[in-house]
Amino acid sequence: MHRMKHRIFGLKEHDTRVKSELLAGFITFITLVYIVVVNASILADAGIPFEAGIIATALTAFAGSLIMGLWANSPIVIAPGMGVNALFTYTIVHGMGLSWQEALAAVFVSGILFMLIAFTKLASVIQQAIPTSLKEAITAGIGLFIAFIGMQKGGLIIASKTTLVGIGHFGDIHVILTAITLIVTIILFVRKVPGNLLIGIVFGTVLSMLAGQLGDSTGASSISWADAVGAIGAMSFQGATSAVFWVATFSLVLVIVFENIGLIHGQLHMLNQPEKFKRSLRASSVSVIVSGFVGSSPAIPAVETTAGISAGGKTGLTSVTTGMLFLLSLFFIPVIKMIPDTAIAPILILVGGLMMESVTKIPFADFTEGFPAFLVIAAIPLTSSIVDGIAFGFIMYPILKAATGKWKQVGLPLYVIAALFLLNFVLHALG
């Protein structure tokens, strides 16, 4: 078995070991496992039974991560995406009026359309059409977004009526635990202690336990397995002839295509493995189809993958490990819920900081390159939407190039992409 893992995943060629890959997969799982309960809760707002949402989320992460690991040999973990699940529930179901079964059908169809893009030259056309400045900006913007989420989870920043966001209350035990765990985790990281991120999570959990802050985690201790399979294969194509269905599908395609391109590019950039882009994109496209079938909002590369990469994950063994753990997680929901935000938040903040290195590759001295990149970096965390943040920069880029007489530097595909993002804004405004 040990030799088989080396042969399948090419561990020697990637200068890694089984132990390192398994640890990285475990760390990714720990930082991402919150999605099981959170995504199920958001899907429940769309009408999908909570138990069915748990099953669908875990199965999506399991299948998607296995497809990614075995096919693309990439450590990128696939899971239902935050942001796109809100689009599914609050825009498509609540706003557009589709039933959750019809919305799942839209996810399924969007996955097929995404697959057509990923398996044809369209993927490379889109990839090549995006200038380096915007690609690097997407990575940095997602880094800020991850850090922002981490600071929210840790209570370091809180909502403010006057300034929208303000500093947290440093007399609050939740904030104190986050701050202590963050400092310890960073020290472990810079000292290059093996398993530093995992040790940080364990330390944060134990510290929270000693402070009496773990709380009650019995919310999902009992699952009705009869209801749990209710969303599998529940797609309904009754509304497929309506314009609303196709507007919803179009919106999903825009989101998943550009989130995938941005996230996969950023994560493979961290690994210095750009040659895995095509297969990773194709694996992710198949995962979207799976997510629609099992009853979840679309699967995308998880931003938390960067935690596993930072911990040493280099091959598909990392993502396969995470996927298997998601399957096992169905039997350990109460234990998973014990891991506190104060232990997860420092990991997200640290990883977000590591992703900011991308800004050094953006030519800010050229305003036509730097300002659209700035918009992407700023708008992703400020709108809490990766796709909306990307749209700001992608629309501004050709405008500035044309305004300065450099319109020939922009290829036709990028003009088309910018027009589609603009059309998406218009459709949402009219809706």
ZADOVO-659324 format. One line per 5 residues: for each residue x, y, z negated of N, C-alpha, C. Coordinates in steps of 0.05 Angstrom, whole numbers, always signed. Layout:
X Y Z X Y Z X Y Z | ... $
//
This chain:
+17 -24 +0 +0 +0 +0 +17 +25 +0 | +39 +24 -16 +57 +47 -18 +69 +52 +9 | +79 +31 +23 +91 +34 +49 +71 +43 +70 | +46 +33 +67 +25 +41 +86 +20 +71 +84 | +19 +82 +60 +15 +111 +57 +38 +127 +70 $
+62 +117 +67 +85 +130 +79 +83 +130 +110 | +73 +107 +120 +72 +104 +149 +49 +121 +161 | +25 +119 +148 +2 +134 +159 +5 +164 +157 | +16 +174 +136 +17 +203 +131 +44 +214 +137 | +64 +198 +143 +90 +208 +150 +103 +224 +127 $
+102 +213 +104 +112 +227 +80 +142 +234 +82 | +158 +216 +93 +187 +222 +95 +192 +245 +115 | +177 +244 +137 +180 +266 +157 +172 +293 +146 | +153 +293 +127 +144 +318 +115 +159 +324 +89 | +179 +308 +83 +195 +313 +59 +178 +315 +34 $
+161 +295 +30 +144 +294 +6 +142 +266 -4 | +129 +262 -27 +126 +236 -40 +97 +231 -46 | +90 +205 -50 +63 +197 -57 +54 +212 -82 | +71 +213 -102 +64 +225 -128 +57 +255 -124 | +73 +269 -108 +69 +297 -103 +42 +302 -89 $
+36 +285 -69 +11 +287 -54 -13 +282 -71 | -12 +261 -87 -34 +254 -105 -39 +277 -125 | -17 +288 -136 -20 +309 -155 -32 +334 -142 | -23 +340 -118 -34 +364 -103 -63 +360 -98 | -71 +335 -90 -99 +330 -85 -116 +332 -110 $
-105 +324 -133 -119 +326 -158 -122 +355 -166 | -101 +371 -162 -103 +399 -170 -123 +414 -152 | -123 +407 -126 -143 +420 -108 -171 +413 -118 | -175 +387 -125 -201 +378 -135 -210 +394 -160 | -191 +397 -179 -198 +410 -204 -206 +440 -199 $
-192 +453 -180 -198 +481 -175 -223 +484 -158 | -231 +463 -145 -254 +465 -126 -279 +451 -136 | -277 +434 -156 -299 +417 -164 -323 +433 -173 | -319 +458 -181 -342 +474 -189 -363 +476 -167 | -354 +472 -142 -372 +475 -119 -395 +455 -120 $
-391 +432 -133 -411 +411 -135 -436 +423 -149 | -432 +435 -171 -455 +446 -186 -464 +473 -174 | -446 +490 -167 -453 +516 -156 -468 +514 -130 | -458 +498 -112 -471 +495 -86 -498 +482 -89 | -500 +462 -106 -526 +450 -111 -546 +470 -122 $
-537 +488 -139 -555 +509 -150 -564 +528 -128 | -547 +536 -110 -555 +553 -88 -573 +539 -68 | -568 +514 -63 -585 +498 -45 -613 +494 -58 | -613 +492 -85 -639 +490 -99 -656 +514 -95 | -643 +538 -92 -659 +562 -86 -672 +561 -59 $
-661 +544 -41 -673 +541 -15 -696 +520 -15 | -698 +506 -38 -718 +485 -40 -708 +457 -41 | -682 +453 -37 -670 +426 -38 -667 +418 -67 | -678 +394 -74 -676 +385 -102 -647 +386 -112 | -644 +394 -137 -617 +397 -149 -600 +372 -146 $
-613 +349 -153 -598 +324 -151 -589 +318 -123 | -607 +324 -103 -600 +320 -75 -577 +338 -67 | -577 +362 -78 -556 +382 -72 -529 +372 -82 | -529 +360 -106 -504 +349 -117 -493 +327 -99 | -511 +308 -91 -503 +286 -74 -492 +297 -47 $
-507 +315 -35 -500 +326 -9 -473 +341 -10 | -468 +356 -31 -443 +371 -34 -420 +352 -37 | -423 +332 -54 -401 +313 -59 -396 +296 -34 | -417 +287 -20 -413 +271 +4 -400 +287 +26 | -408 +313 +29 -396 +330 +49 -366 +333 +44 $
-359 +339 +19 -330 +342 +12 -315 +316 +16 | -328 +294 +8 -315 +268 +11 -310 +261 +41 | -331 +262 +57 -328 +255 +86 -311 +275 +101 | -315 +301 +96 -299 +321 +110 -270 +320 +104 | -263 +315 +79 -235 +314 +71 -221 +289 +82 $
-236 +267 +83 -225 +242 +94 -220 +245 +124 | -239 +258 +138 -236 +262 +167 -211 +280 +172 | -209 +301 +156 -186 +319 +159 -160 +305 +153 | -159 +290 +131 -134 +277 +123 -125 +255 +142 | -144 +238 +150 -137 +215 +167 -133 +222 +196 $
-148 +242 +205 -147 +249 +234 -125 +271 +239 | -125 +292 +223 -107 +314 +228 -82 +312 +211 | -81 +293 +191 -59 +291 +172 -52 +318 +160 | -73 +332 +153 -70 +358 +141 -80 +358 +112 | -67 +373 +94 -76 +374 +66 -100 +392 +62 $
-111 +403 +83 -134 +421 +81 -158 +405 +72 | -171 +415 +51 -195 +402 +40 -220 +415 +51 | -239 +399 +58 -265 +408 +69 -286 +407 +47 | -302 +428 +45 -324 +428 +26 -345 +449 +34 | -369 +447 +25 -389 +468 +31 -378 +495 +22 $
-380 +515 +40 -368 +541 +35 -385 +561 +20 | -372 +574 +1 -385 +596 -13 -388 +620 +7 | -410 +632 +7 -415 +654 +26 -433 +643 +48 | -425 +622 +61 -441 +610 +82 -465 +596 +70 | -462 +586 +44 -485 +574 +31 -505 +595 +24 $
-496 +619 +17 -514 +642 +12 -528 +650 +38 | -514 +649 +60 -526 +655 +86 -549 +634 +92 | -543 +609 +86 -562 +588 +90 -588 +592 +74 | -584 +598 +48 -607 +600 +30 -622 +626 +32 | -607 +648 +28 -620 +674 +25 -626 +688 +51 $
-612 +682 +72 -617 +695 +98 -634 +677 +116 | -626 +652 +120 -639 +635 +139 -666 +624 +128 | -666 +615 +103 -690 +604 +91 -708 +627 +80 | -698 +643 +62 -714 +664 +51 -720 +687 +70 | -699 +696 +85 -702 +719 +102 -716 +713 +129 $
-707 +692 +142 -717 +685 +169 -742 +667 +168 | -746 +655 +145 -771 +639 +141 -769 +610 +150 | -746 +600 +156 -744 +571 +163 -746 +554 +138 | -758 +531 +141 -758 +512 +118 -729 +502 +114 | -724 +491 +91 -697 +481 +86 -690 +458 +105 $
-711 +443 +113 -706 +421 +132 -698 +432 +159 | -711 +454 +168 -705 +467 +193 -677 +480 +192 | -671 +491 +168 -645 +503 +165 -622 +483 +167 | -627 +459 +156 -608 +437 +159 -604 +429 +188 | -626 +430 +203 -624 +424 +232 -607 +445 +246 $
-610 +471 +237 -593 +492 +249 -564 +488 +242 | -558 +478 +218 -531 +471 +211 -520 +449 +229 | -536 +429 +233 -529 +406 +250 -522 +415 +279 | -540 +432 +290 -536 +442 +317 -512 +460 +319 | -508 +477 +298 -485 +495 +298 -459 +479 +297 $
-460 +456 +284 -437 +438 +283 -430 +427 +310 | -451 +420 +325 -447 +409 +352 -435 +431 +370 | -446 +456 +368 -435 +478 +384 -406 +484 +377 | -401 +483 +351 -373 +488 +341 -355 +466 +352 | -365 +441 +353 -349 +419 +363 -343 +423 +392 $
-362 +433 +408 -358 +438 +436 -335 +459 +440 | -334 +478 +422 -313 +498 +423 -286 +486 +415 | -287 +470 +393 -262 +459 +383 -249 +439 +401 | -266 +424 +417 -256 +403 +434 -251 +412 +463 | -254 +438 +468 -249 +448 +495 -228 +470 +493 $
-222 +482 +516 -202 +503 +517 -212 +529 +503 | -238 +530 +497 -248 +554 +484 -234 +559 +458 | -227 +537 +444 -214 +540 +418 -187 +554 +421 | -171 +545 +441 -145 +558 +445 -148 +586 +457 | -169 +591 +473 -174 +617 +483 -179 +637 +461 $
-197 +628 +442 -204 +645 +419 -179 +649 +401 | -165 +627 +397 -141 +629 +380 -120 +648 +391 | -115 +646 +417 -95 +664 +430 -105 +692 +433 | -132 +696 +434 -143 +723 +437 -140 +740 +412 | -137 +727 +389 -135 +741 +364 -106 +750 +360 $
-101 +776 +358 -74 +786 +354 -63 +778 +327 | -37 +776 +326 -23 +767 +301 -30 +785 +277 | -33 +811 +281 -39 +829 +259 -65 +821 +246 | -85 +813 +262 -111 +806 +251 -110 +779 +237 | -95 +760 +249 -92 +734 +237 -79 +736 +209 $
-58 +752 +207 -44 +756 +181 -62 +771 +162 | -78 +789 +172 -97 +805 +155 -118 +786 +143 | -127 +767 +159 -147 +748 +149 -136 +733 +126 | -111 +723 +128 -98 +708 +106 -96 +726 +81 | -87 +750 +85 -84 +769 +62 -111 +776 +50 $
-131 +780 +67 -158 +787 +57 -170 +765 +41 | -167 +740 +51 -177 +717 +36 -162 +715 +9 | -136 +721 +9 -121 +720 -16 -132 +740 -36 | -138 +764 -27 -151 +783 -45 -178 +774 -55 | -193 +761 -37 -220 +751 -44 -218 +730 -65 $
-198 +711 -62 -194 +690 -81 -187 +702 -109 | -169 +722 -108 -160 +734 -133 -184 +749 -146 | -200 +761 -130 -224 +776 -140 -243 +756 -153 | -248 +733 -141 -265 +712 -152 -253 +703 -179 | -226 +699 -179 -213 +690 -203 -216 +710 -226 $
-212 +736 -219 -215 +756 -240 -243 +758 -251 | -263 +753 -233 -291 +753 -242 -296 +729 -260 | -287 +706 -252 -291 +682 -268 -278 +684 -296 | -254 +698 -296 -240 +701 -321 -249 +724 -338 | -267 +741 -328 -277 +763 -343 -258 +787 -343 $
-237 +786 -326 -218 +808 -326 -230 +833 -312 | -249 +828 -294 -265 +850 -283 -294 +843 -285 | -311 +863 -289 -339 +859 -293 -355 +880 -276 | -381 +875 -273 -398 +893 -258 -400 +920 -273 | -402 +941 -258 -405 +968 -270 -426 +984 -255 $
-444 +996 -268 -465 +1012 -255 -454 +1037 -242 | -432 +1048 -253 -422 +1073 -242 -401 +1068 -221 | -383 +1048 -225 -361 +1044 -205 -363 +1016 -192 | -386 +1003 -194 -391 +976 -183 -375 +954 -197 | -348 +959 -200 -331 +940 -214 -314 +955 -234 $
-312 +943 -258 -295 +956 -278 -279 +935 -293 | -261 +944 -310 -244 +925 -325 -260 +911 -346 | -253 +886 -352 -267 +871 -372 -261 +880 -400 | -275 +867 -419 -272 +874 -448 -249 +857 -460 | -227 +869 -465 -204 +853 -474 -206 +844 -503 $
-228 +851 -516 -233 +840 -542 -250 +815 -541 | -259 +809 -517 -275 +785 -512 -257 +760 -512 | -265 +739 -526 -249 +715 -528 -245 +702 -501 | -266 +704 -483 -264 +693 -456 -241 +706 -441 | -239 +733 -443 -218 +747 -429 -191 +741 -441 $
-189 +739 -467 -164 +733 -481 -154 +706 -472 | -172 +686 -471 -164 +659 -463 -154 +659 -433 | -168 +674 -416 -159 +676 -388 -131 +688 -386 | -127 +710 -401 -102 +724 -399 -79 +707 -409 | -83 +693 -432 -62 +675 -442 -56 +653 -423 $
-77 +640 -412 -73 +618 -393 -59 +628 -367 | -66 +652 -358 -54 +663 -334 -24 +668 -339 | -16 +679 -361 +12 +684 -368 +27 +658 -369 | +16 +638 -383 +30 +612 -385 +33 +599 -358 | +11 +600 -342 +12 +587 -315 +33 +601 -297 $
+34 +627 -298 +53 +642 -281 +82 +635 -290 | +87 +634 -316 +113 +627 -326 +121 +599 -317 | +102 +580 -319 +107 +552 -309 +114 +552 -279 | +99 +569 -265 +103 +570 -235 +130 +581 -228 | +137 +604 -239 +163 +616 -232 +187 +600 -242 $
+182 +584 -263 +203 +567 -273 +204 +541 -257 | +185 +538 -238 +183 +514 -220 +182 +488 -236 | +165 +489 -257 +160 +465 -273 +143 +446 -256 | +150 +420 -253 +134 +402 -238 +106 +400 -248 | +86 +401 -230 +58 +400 -238 +49 +425 -253 $
+62 +448 -247 +56 +472 -262 +27 +481 -262 | +14 +479 -239 -14 +488 -238 -33 +469 -254 | -27 +443 -252 -43 +424 -267 -39 +428 -297 | -14 +432 -305 -8 +437 -333 -23 +462 -343 | -24 +482 -325 -38 +507 -332 -67 +502 -337 $
-80 +485 -320 -108 +479 -323 -113 +463 -349 | -96 +443 -354 -99 +428 -379 -95 +446 -403 | -75 +463 -402 -69 +481 -424 -94 +499 -429 | -105 +510 -407 -128 +528 -409 -152 +514 -421 | -156 +489 -413 -179 +474 -423 -176 +467 -453 $
-152 +459 -460 -146 +453 -489 -149 +478 -506 | -138 +500 -495 -139 +526 -510 -168 +534 -514 | -184 +531 -494 -213 +538 -496 -227 +519 -516 | -219 +494 -516 -231 +475 -535 -224 +483 -564 | -198 +490 -568 -190 +497 -595 -203 +523 -605 $
-211 +540 -585 -224 +565 -592 -254 +561 -594 | -263 +537 -590 -292 +531 -592 -308 +544 -570 | -296 +546 -546 -310 +560 -524 -319 +542 -501 | -316 +515 -504 -324 +498 -482 -354 +496 -479 | -368 +499 -500 -397 +500 -498 -409 +473 -492 $
-435 +473 -487 -450 +449 -481 -449 +443 -451 | -442 +419 -443 -441 +412 -415 -460 +390 -407 | -483 +390 -419 -502 +368 -415 -522 +374 -393 | -519 +397 -379 -538 +406 -359 -543 +386 -337 | -523 +372 -329 -526 +353 -306 -520 +325 -315 $
-524 +318 -341 -517 +292 -351 -534 +270 -340 | -558 +276 -332 -576 +255 -321 -584 +263 -293 | -581 +243 -275 -588 +248 -247 -608 +227 -238 | -630 +236 -226 -650 +218 -215 -640 +209 -187 | -629 +185 -186 -618 +176 -161 -638 +172 -139 $
-664 +169 -147 -685 +166 -127 -689 +192 -112 | -688 +215 -128 -691 +241 -115 -665 +250 -101 | -642 +239 -110 -616 +248 -101 -611 +244 -71 | -624 +225 -59 -620 +220 -31 -641 +233 -13 | -657 +251 -25 -679 +263 -11 -672 +281 +12 $
-647 +292 +12 -639 +311 +33 -624 +297 +56 | -616 +272 +51 -600 +258 +72 -619 +252 +96 | -611 +261 +119 -627 +257 +143 -653 +271 +144 | -656 +292 +127 -682 +306 +125 -685 +329 +145 | -666 +332 +164 -668 +353 +184 -694 +353 +199 $
-704 +376 +205 -729 +379 +221 -723 +397 +244 | -729 +387 +269 -725 +403 +293 -751 +415 +304 | -771 +417 +286 -797 +427 +295 -795 +456 +304 | -777 +472 +291 -775 +500 +298 -754 +506 +319 | -744 +485 +332 -721 +488 +351 -729 +504 +376 $
-755 +507 +381 -764 +522 +405 -768 +551 +398 | -765 +559 +373 -769 +587 +365 -743 +603 +368 | -746 +629 +372 -723 +647 +374 -709 +649 +348 | -724 +648 +326 -713 +651 +299 -693 +628 +293 | -700 +604 +302 -682 +581 +298 -655 +586 +311 $
-655 +597 +335 -630 +601 +350 -615 +625 +341 | -629 +645 +329 -614 +667 +317 -600 +657 +292 | -613 +639 +277 -601 +628 +253 -577 +611 +261 | -580 +595 +282 -558 +578 +291 -534 +595 +301 | -541 +616 +316 -520 +634 +326 -504 +646 +303 $
-518 +655 +282 -505 +667 +259 -486 +647 +246 | -496 +622 +243 -480 +601 +231 -455 +595 +247 | -458 +594 +274 -435 +589 +291 -414 +610 +288 | -422 +636 +289 -403 +658 +285 -388 +655 +259 | -402 +649 +238 -390 +647 +212 -370 +624 +211 $
-379 +600 +219 -362 +577 +215 -338 +577 +234 | -341 +587 +258 -319 +587 +277 -297 +605 +267 | -304 +630 +259 -283 +648 +252 -272 +644 +223 | -289 +634 +206 -278 +626 +180 -259 +603 +183 | -266 +584 +200 -248 +561 +205 -221 +570 +217 $
-223 +586 +238 -198 +596 +250 -181 +611 +230 | -194 +629 +215 -179 +645 +195 -167 +628 +173 | -183 +610 +162 -174 +594 +139 -153 +574 +147 | -158 +560 +169 -139 +540 +178 -112 +553 +186 | -114 +575 +200 -89 +589 +207 -74 +597 +182 $
-88 +608 +162 -74 +617 +138 -62 +595 +122 | -77 +572 +120 -67 +550 +104 -44 +535 +118 | -46 +532 +144 -24 +520 +159 +1 +538 +160 | -5 +564 +159 +17 +584 +158 +33 +580 +132 | +19 +575 +110 +33 +570 +84 +50 +545 +86 $
+41 +526 +102 +55 +500 +105 +77 +501 +126 | +75 +521 +143 +93 +523 +167 +88 +498 +185 | +62 +492 +189 +54 +469 +206 +34 +478 +227 | +40 +498 +243 +20 +507 +263 +12 +487 +283 | +28 +466 +287 +22 +445 +307 -3 +429 +299 $
-11 +431 +274 -35 +416 +265 -61 +431 +269 | -59 +455 +281 -83 +472 +282 -106 +459 +298 | -99 +449 +322 -120 +438 +340 -135 +415 +327 | -121 +395 +317 -134 +372 +304 -149 +380 +279 | -138 +399 +264 -152 +408 +239 -178 +421 +246 $
-178 +438 +267 -203 +452 +275 -223 +431 +285 | -215 +411 +299 -233 +391 +309 -245 +374 +286 | -228 +367 +267 -237 +352 +244 -258 +368 +229 | -253 +394 +226 -272 +411 +211 -298 +413 +226 | -298 +414 +252 -322 +417 +268 -340 +392 +264 $
-328 +368 +263 -343 +344 +258 -355 +344 +230 | -341 +356 +211 -350 +358 +184 -376 +375 +181 | -379 +395 +198 -403 +411 +197 -427 +395 +205 | -424 +378 +225 -446 +360 +233 -454 +342 +210 | -433 +331 +196 -438 +313 +173 -453 +328 +151 $
-445 +353 +146 -458 +368 +124 -488 +372 +130 | -495 +378 +155 -523 +381 +162 -538 +355 +158 | -526 +333 +165 -540 +307 +163 -545 +299 +134 | -524 +303 +117 -527 +294 +89 -543 +313 +72 | -549 +337 +82 -566 +356 +68 -553 +380 +55 $
-531 +389 +66 -517 +412 +54 -514 +435 +74 | -508 +458 +64 -500 +481 +80 -473 +474 +92 | -464 +489 +113 -440 +481 +128 -414 +477 +111 | -399 +457 +120 -373 +452 +108 -352 +469 +122 | -333 +480 +107 -311 +495 +118 -285 +488 +103 $
-262 +494 +113 -238 +490 +97 -240 +506 +71 | -235 +493 +49 -238 +506 +23 -215 +525 +18 | -221 +549 +9 -200 +568 +3 -182 +558 -19 | -193 +541 -37 -178 +530 -59 -157 +510 -50 | -157 +502 -24 -136 +485 -13 -109 +496 -19 $
-107 +522 -19 -81 +535 -23 -69 +528 -50 | -86 +521 -70 -76 +512 -96 -61 +486 -93 | -72 +468 -77 -58 +442 -72 -33 +446 -56 | -34 +464 -36 -10 +469 -20 +12 +481 -38 | +4 +499 -55 +24 +512 -73 +35 +491 -92 $
+20 +470 -98 +29 +449 -116 +46 +428 -102 | +50 +431 -76 +67 +413 -61 +53 +395 -41 | +27 +398 -36 +13 +382 -17 +21 +389 +12 | +29 +368 +28 +38 +374 +55 +25 +356 +76 | +12 +335 +68 +0 +316 +87 -29 +310 +81 $
-41 +293 +98 -69 +286 +95 -74 +269 +70 | -53 +258 +58 -57 +243 +33 -69 +262 +11 | -61 +287 +12 -72 +306 -7 -103 +309 -4 | -112 +313 +20 -140 +317 +25 -156 +291 +21 | -145 +269 +28 -158 +243 +24 -162 +239 -6 $
-141 +245 -22 -143 +243 -51 -166 +260 -62 | -167 +285 -53 -188 +303 -62 -215 +292 -54 | -217 +282 -30 -243 +271 -20 -252 +248 -37 | -234 +230 -44 -242 +207 -61 -250 +216 -88 | -237 +236 -99 -245 +246 -125 -272 +259 -125 $
-279 +272 -103 -306 +283 -100 -327 +261 -101 | -321 +238 -88 -340 +216 -89 -343 +206 -118 | -321 +203 -132 -322 +194 -159 -335 +214 -178 | -334 +240 -170 -345 +261 -187 -374 +258 -192 | -388 +244 -175 -417 +240 -178 -424 +226 -205 $
-404 +211 -216 -409 +197 -240 -397 +211 -265 | -385 +235 -260 -372 +249 -282 -379 +278 -283 | -403 +285 -275 -412 +313 -274 -409 +326 -302 | -418 +314 -324 -415 +327 -350 -386 +333 -357 | -367 +315 -350 -339 +319 -356 -328 +342 -340 $
-336 +342 -314 -326 +363 -296 -335 +391 -306 | -359 +392 -316 -370 +418 -325 -356 +428 -351 | -340 +410 -363 -325 +418 -387 -302 +437 -380 | -291 +434 -355 -268 +451 -348 -278 +480 -347 | -267 +497 -363 -278 +525 -365 -267 +543 -343 $
-281 +565 -339 -272 +585 -320 -246 +597 -328 | -241 +598 -354 -215 +609 -364 -191 +593 -355 | -196 +567 -348 -174 +550 -339 -171 +551 -308 | -194 +556 -294 -193 +556 -265 -185 +584 -255 | -195 +605 -268 -190 +632 -258 -160 +639 -254 $
-142 +632 -273 -114 +638 -269 -102 +625 -243 | -112 +601 -236 -102 +588 -212 -110 +604 -188 | -135 +613 -187 -145 +628 -164 -130 +655 -162 | -124 +668 -184 -110 +693 -183 -81 +689 -173 | -68 +669 -183 -41 +663 -174 -40 +656 -144 $
-58 +639 -135 -58 +631 -107 -64 +656 -89 | -83 +672 -98 -89 +696 -83 -65 +714 -79 | -49 +716 -100 -25 +732 -99 -5 +721 -79 | -3 +695 -78 +16 +682 -60 +8 +687 -31 | -17 +689 -25 -27 +693 +2 -22 +722 +12 $
-17 +740 -6 -13 +768 +2 +14 +772 +17 | +31 +752 +17 +56 +754 +32 +51 +761 +61 | +28 +753 +72 +22 +758 +100 +23 +787 +108 | +18 +805 +90 +18 +834 +97 +45 +843 +107 | +66 +829 +100 +93 +838 +109 +97 +834 +139 $
+79 +818 +151 +81 +813 +180 +63 +831 +197 | +49 +849 +184 +31 +867 +198 +45 +893 +204 | +46 +902 +230 +60 +927 +237 +43 +952 +231 | +42 +960 +205 +26 +982 +197 +34 +1009 +210 | +59 +1010 +219 +68 +1035 +232 +53 +1040 +258 $
+42 +1019 +270 +25 +1022 +294 -4 +1023 +284 | -16 +1047 +285 -43 +1051 +273 -63 +1033 +287 | -60 +1028 +313 -80 +1012 +327 -78 +982 +319 | -56 +974 +307 -53 +947 +296 -59 +947 +266 | -48 +967 +252 -49 +968 +223 -76 +974 +211 $
-91 +993 +224 -117 +1000 +212 -138 +978 +214 | -141 +965 +237 -160 +942 +238 -153 +921 +219 | -126 +916 +215 -117 +896 +196 -125 +905 +168 | -121 +930 +162 -129 +941 +136 -159 +937 +130 | -175 +942 +151 -204 +938 +147 -211 +909 +140 $
-197 +890 +153 -202 +862 +147 -194 +856 +118 | -170 +865 +111 -160 +860 +83 -179 +872 +62 | -188 +897 +67 -205 +910 +48 -233 +900 +48 | -244 +894 +71 -273 +888 +74 -279 +859 +65 | -261 +841 +67 -267 +813 +59 -274 +812 +29 $
-257 +823 +11 -265 +822 -17 -287 +842 -24 | -287 +865 -11 -307 +886 -19 -335 +879 -9 | -338 +863 +12 -364 +854 +21 -371 +826 +10 | -351 +813 -3 -354 +786 -13 -362 +767 +10 | -352 +773 +34 -359 +757 +58 -335 +756 +76 $
-324 +732 +81 -302 +729 +99 -309 +738 +127 | -332 +729 +136 -340 +734 +164 -346 +764 +168 | -359 +777 +149 -364 +806 +152 -339 +822 +152 | -320 +814 +134 -294 +827 +133 -279 +825 +159 | -280 +801 +171 -267 +796 +196 -280 +813 +218 $
-306 +815 +217 -321 +831 +237 -312 +860 +238 | -308 +872 +215 -300 +900 +214 -274 +905 +230 | -254 +888 +225 -229 +891 +239 -230 +884 +269 | -246 +863 +275 -248 +854 +303 -263 +874 +320 | -282 +889 +309 -296 +909 +324 -279 +934 +327 $
-264 +941 +306 -247 +965 +307 -223 +962 +325 | -212 +938 +327 -187 +934 +342 -190 +943 +372 | -209 +933 +387 -211 +941 +415 -219 +971 +418 | -234 +981 +398 -242 +1010 +399 -217 +1027 +398 | -199 +1021 +379 -175 +1037 +376 -156 +1034 +400 $
-154 +1009 +410 -137 +1005 +434 -147 +1020 +458 | -173 +1020 +462 -185 +1035 +484 -182 +1065 +481 | -185 +1074 +456 -184 +1103 +450 -156 +1114 +455 | -136 +1097 +452 -108 +1106 +456 -96 +1098 +483 | -114 +1090 +501 -105 +1082 +528 -91 +1056 +529 $
-94 +1039 +508 -80 +1013 +508 -100 +990 +512 | -122 +996 +526 -143 +976 +529 -134 +951 +543 | -113 +953 +559 -103 +929 +573 -89 +909 +554 | -82 +919 +530 -69 +901 +511 -90 +882 +498 | -115 +888 +503 -136 +871 +492 -147 +854 +514 $
-146 +828 +510 -157 +809 +531 -187 +809 +531 | -198 +800 +552 -227 +798 +555 -240 +782 +533 | -229 +759 +524 -241 +744 +503 -245 +760 +477 | -226 +777 +470 -228 +793 +446 -251 +814 +448 | -254 +825 +472 -277 +844 +476 -303 +829 +472 $
-304 +804 +482 -329 +788 +480 -334 +781 +450 | -312 +773 +436 -315 +767 +407 -324 +791 +392 | -313 +815 +397 -321 +839 +383 -350 +845 +389 | -359 +841 +414 -387 +846 +422 -406 +827 +407 | -397 +802 +403 -414 +782 +389 -416 +789 +360 $
-394 +799 +347 -396 +807 +320 -415 +831 +317 | -413 +850 +336 -430 +873 +335 -459 +865 +339 | -464 +846 +357 -491 +836 +362 -502 +822 +337 | -485 +808 +323 -493 +795 +299 -502 +815 +278 | -488 +837 +275 -496 +859 +257 -524 +870 +265 $
-527 +874 +291 -552 +885 +301 -576 +866 +296 | -572 +840 +301 -593 +820 +297 -601 +819 +267 | -581 +821 +250 -587 +820 +221 -602 +846 +212 | -595 +868 +225 -608 +894 +219 -637 +893 +228 | -642 +881 +251 -669 +879 +262 -686 +859 +246 $
-671 +838 +237 -686 +818 +222 -694 +827 +194 $
//
